[in-house]
Amino acid sequence: MKLRPLNKRLRPIDFPVSDFAELQIRLGHSFRDEALLRLALTHPSVAHEASAALSHNQRLEFLGDSVLGLVLSRALFEKFPAADEGGLTKSRAKLVNAGSLATHARNLGLGAHLILSRGEENTGGRERASALADAFEALLGAIFLDGGFDAAREFILREFAADFEALAEGTDFQNPKGELQELLQARSPHAPEYEFISASGPDHDRVFECAVRHEGAELARGGGKSKKAAESAAALAALEKLRAEKSVQI
């Protein structure tokens, strides 16, 4: 397929949005061009609902996906010199799955800043795992364009520090529920409990969201194409959170 440049410039979104100052503090990156951050948070639904050529975050998502893959590939290559190609590939896939990226987006509070259509807003778009994962990748693309590769690399390595620690400690990403249960029962007789939160999307492309709780407190949420996958994503998010808290305490 031959790619052709657009003759008509995409119109910017003029929806009112929240102040980005607090978000940029959490990101650890101050945008020189705040329009890039705004674009990264603009869901494609605004263009679909308006039936107009409005700009949204899918192009930035494409760019961010490539930047993320490169940075994580190099980091895995350097941090795990004994791992073969297959092991490195599997580890990278675990780090960049939609559930993991949605968790990073939630931890940054991206949902509250998403620019959505009314329809997407009314159907829970701010908490939808797919929308959050896409926005996170678009955000990486925006940081890359605004601050260059070094800025994007620093942000990614900071965000995924706990994930690398879990890999180094031998965390079983294939069975995060079992790993979480073992971790929690070392300190409490109670096992974690999983709660179905919601299901969204068309019948052929459903996205489920589940929460994991322990002793009445919610630890994390996760999304996936099945309830089982959503529970696993929630367990992985809880593991990342607990290990990060342990690192801070140390």
C-alpha positions as CSV (number, residue, x, y, z in Angstrom):
1,M,0.0,0.0,0.0
2,K,1.4,3.4,-1.0
3,L,1.2,6.1,1.7
4,R,0.2,9.5,0.6
5,P,0.4,12.7,2.5
6,L,-2.9,14.4,3.5
7,N,-3.7,17.5,1.4
8,K,-5.9,18.9,4.1
9,R,-4.5,19.7,7.5
10,L,-6.2,18.0,10.3
11,R,-8.1,20.4,12.5
12,P,-7.0,20.6,16.2
13,I,-9.4,19.5,18.9
14,D,-11.0,22.4,20.7
15,F,-12.6,20.5,23.6
16,P,-12.0,22.0,27.0
17,V,-9.4,19.9,29.0
18,S,-8.1,19.9,32.5
19,D,-4.9,21.6,33.6
20,F,-1.9,19.6,32.5
21,A,0.5,21.1,35.0
22,E,0.0,18.4,37.7
23,L,0.2,15.6,35.1
24,Q,3.5,16.9,33.7
25,I,4.9,16.8,37.3
26,R,3.9,13.1,37.5
27,L,5.4,12.5,34.1
28,G,8.7,14.1,35.1
29,H,8.7,15.9,31.7
30,S,7.7,19.5,31.1
31,F,6.4,19.8,27.5
32,R,7.8,22.6,25.4
33,D,4.9,22.0,23.0
34,E,1.9,21.2,25.2
35,A,-0.2,20.6,22.1
36,L,1.7,17.3,21.7
37,L,0.6,16.2,25.2
38,R,-3.0,17.3,24.4
39,L,-2.9,15.3,21.1
40,A,-1.5,12.2,22.9
41,L,-4.5,12.2,25.2
42,T,-7.1,12.7,22.4
43,H,-9.1,9.6,21.8
44,P,-10.1,8.7,18.1
45,S,-13.7,8.8,19.2
46,V,-13.8,12.6,19.0
47,A,-13.2,12.5,15.3
48,H,-15.7,9.6,14.7
49,E,-18.4,11.4,16.7
50,A,-17.8,14.7,14.9
51,S,-17.5,13.0,11.5
52,A,-14.7,15.4,10.7
53,A,-11.0,15.3,10.1
54,L,-10.0,16.0,13.7
55,S,-6.5,15.1,14.9
56,H,-6.2,12.3,17.5
57,N,-3.6,10.1,19.1
58,Q,-3.3,7.1,16.8
59,R,-0.3,8.4,14.8
60,L,1.5,9.2,18.1
61,E,0.6,5.7,19.3
62,F,2.3,4.2,16.3
63,L,5.4,6.2,17.0
64,G,5.4,5.5,20.7
65,D,5.1,1.8,20.2
66,S,8.3,1.8,18.2
67,V,10.2,3.9,20.7
68,L,9.0,1.7,23.5
69,G,10.1,-1.5,21.7
70,L,13.6,-0.1,21.0
71,V,14.2,1.1,24.5
72,L,13.0,-2.0,26.3
73,S,14.8,-4.3,23.8
74,R,18.1,-2.5,24.5
75,A,17.5,-2.5,28.3
76,L,16.7,-6.2,28.3
77,F,19.7,-7.0,26.2
78,E,22.0,-5.1,28.6
79,K,20.4,-6.2,31.9
80,F,20.1,-9.9,31.1
81,P,23.3,-10.9,29.2
82,A,22.7,-14.7,29.7
83,A,19.2,-14.6,28.1
84,D,18.8,-16.0,24.6
85,E,16.7,-14.4,21.8
86,G,13.6,-16.4,22.8
87,G,13.8,-15.4,26.4
88,L,14.4,-11.7,25.6
89,T,11.4,-11.8,23.1
90,K,9.1,-13.3,25.7
91,S,10.2,-10.9,28.4
92,R,9.6,-7.9,26.1
93,A,6.1,-9.2,25.2
94,K,5.2,-9.4,28.9
95,L,6.3,-5.9,29.5
96,V,4.4,-4.4,26.5
97,N,1.1,-6.3,26.6
98,A,-2.0,-4.1,26.8
99,G,-2.7,-5.0,30.4
100,S,0.7,-3.8,31.5
101,L,0.6,-0.6,29.5
102,A,-2.9,0.2,30.9
103,T,-1.6,-0.3,34.4
104,H,1.2,2.2,33.7
105,A,-1.4,4.6,32.4
106,R,-3.6,4.2,35.5
107,N,-0.6,4.8,37.8
108,L,0.1,8.1,36.0
109,G,-3.6,9.1,36.2
110,L,-4.0,9.4,32.4
111,G,-7.6,8.5,32.5
112,A,-8.7,11.7,34.1
113,H,-7.0,13.7,31.4
114,L,-8.3,11.8,28.3
115,I,-10.2,13.8,25.7
116,L,-13.1,11.7,24.8
117,S,-16.3,11.9,22.8
118,R,-19.6,12.1,24.8
119,G,-20.4,8.5,23.8
120,E,-17.0,7.2,24.9
121,E,-17.2,9.2,28.1
122,N,-20.7,7.8,28.9
123,T,-19.6,4.2,28.4
124,G,-16.6,4.3,30.7
125,G,-13.9,5.2,28.3
126,R,-11.7,6.8,30.9
127,E,-11.2,3.4,32.6
128,R,-11.1,1.2,29.4
129,A,-7.9,-0.7,29.3
130,S,-7.5,-0.4,25.5
131,A,-7.9,3.4,25.6
132,L,-5.4,3.7,28.4
133,A,-2.8,1.5,26.8
134,D,-3.1,3.4,23.5
135,A,-2.8,6.7,25.3
136,F,0.3,5.5,27.1
137,E,2.0,4.6,23.9
138,A,0.9,7.9,22.3
139,L,2.3,9.7,25.3
140,L,5.7,8.1,24.7
141,G,5.5,9.3,21.1
142,A,4.8,12.8,22.3
143,I,7.7,12.8,24.7
144,F,10.0,11.6,22.0
145,L,8.9,14.4,19.6
146,D,9.0,17.0,22.3
147,G,12.3,16.1,24.1
148,G,14.1,13.7,21.9
149,F,15.1,10.1,22.3
150,D,17.0,10.6,25.6
151,A,13.9,12.1,27.2
152,A,11.7,9.2,26.0
153,R,14.3,6.7,27.1
154,E,14.6,8.2,30.6
155,F,10.9,8.2,31.1
156,I,10.5,4.6,29.9
157,L,13.3,3.2,32.1
158,R,11.9,5.1,35.1
159,E,8.4,3.7,34.4
160,F,9.5,0.1,33.9
161,A,12.1,0.0,36.7
162,A,9.8,-2.2,38.9
163,D,9.1,-4.5,36.0
164,F,12.8,-5.1,35.4
165,E,13.2,-5.7,39.1
166,A,10.5,-8.4,39.0
167,L,12.2,-10.0,36.0
168,A,15.5,-10.0,37.8
169,E,14.0,-11.6,40.9
170,G,12.5,-14.4,38.7
171,T,8.8,-13.4,39.0
172,D,6.7,-15.8,37.1
173,F,4.9,-13.5,34.7
174,Q,3.1,-16.5,33.3
175,N,1.3,-17.0,36.6
176,P,1.0,-13.6,38.3
177,K,-2.1,-14.8,40.3
178,G,0.0,-17.5,41.9
179,E,2.9,-15.2,42.5
180,L,0.6,-12.6,44.1
181,Q,-1.1,-15.2,46.4
182,E,2.3,-16.5,47.5
183,L,3.5,-13.0,48.3
184,L,0.4,-11.9,50.2
185,Q,0.1,-15.2,52.2
186,A,3.6,-14.7,53.4
187,R,2.3,-11.8,55.5
188,S,-1.4,-12.7,55.9
189,P,-3.5,-15.9,56.1
190,H,-6.0,-14.3,53.7
191,A,-5.8,-15.0,49.9
192,P,-6.5,-12.2,47.3
193,E,-10.0,-12.0,45.9
194,Y,-10.9,-11.0,42.3
195,E,-13.9,-8.9,41.4
196,F,-15.4,-8.4,37.9
197,I,-15.8,-4.7,37.3
198,S,-17.0,-4.2,33.7
199,A,-17.1,-5.4,30.1
200,S,-17.0,-3.0,27.2
201,G,-16.6,-3.0,23.4
202,P,-18.5,-4.8,20.6
203,D,-19.3,-8.5,21.0
204,H,-16.4,-9.6,18.7
205,D,-13.9,-7.5,20.6
206,R,-14.8,-7.4,24.3
207,V,-12.5,-6.0,26.9
208,F,-13.0,-7.1,30.5
209,E,-11.8,-5.3,33.6
210,C,-11.3,-6.9,37.0
211,A,-10.0,-5.7,40.4
212,V,-7.9,-7.7,42.9
213,R,-8.6,-7.1,46.6
214,H,-6.9,-8.2,49.8
215,E,-8.4,-7.9,53.2
216,G,-11.1,-5.5,51.8
217,A,-8.7,-3.1,50.1
218,E,-8.3,-2.8,46.4
219,L,-4.8,-3.4,45.2
220,A,-5.0,-2.9,41.5
221,R,-7.1,-3.3,38.4
222,G,-6.4,-5.0,35.0
223,G,-8.0,-5.5,31.6
224,G,-7.9,-8.2,29.0
225,K,-9.9,-10.0,26.3
226,S,-11.3,-12.5,28.9
227,K,-12.1,-12.4,32.6
228,K,-9.2,-14.7,33.2
229,A,-6.8,-12.4,31.3
230,A,-8.2,-9.4,33.2
231,E,-7.6,-11.1,36.6
232,S,-4.0,-11.9,35.5
233,A,-3.4,-8.3,34.5
234,A,-4.8,-7.1,37.8
235,A,-2.5,-9.5,39.7
236,L,0.5,-8.4,37.7
237,A,-0.4,-4.7,38.4
238,A,-0.7,-5.5,42.1
239,L,2.7,-7.2,42.1
240,E,4.3,-4.2,40.4
241,K,2.7,-1.9,42.9
242,L,3.7,-3.9,46.0
243,R,7.3,-4.3,44.8
244,A,7.5,-0.6,44.0
245,E,6.3,0.2,47.6
246,K,8.8,-2.2,49.0
247,S,11.6,-0.4,47.1
248,V,10.5,3.0,48.4
249,Q,10.4,1.8,52.0
250,I,13.9,0.4,51.6
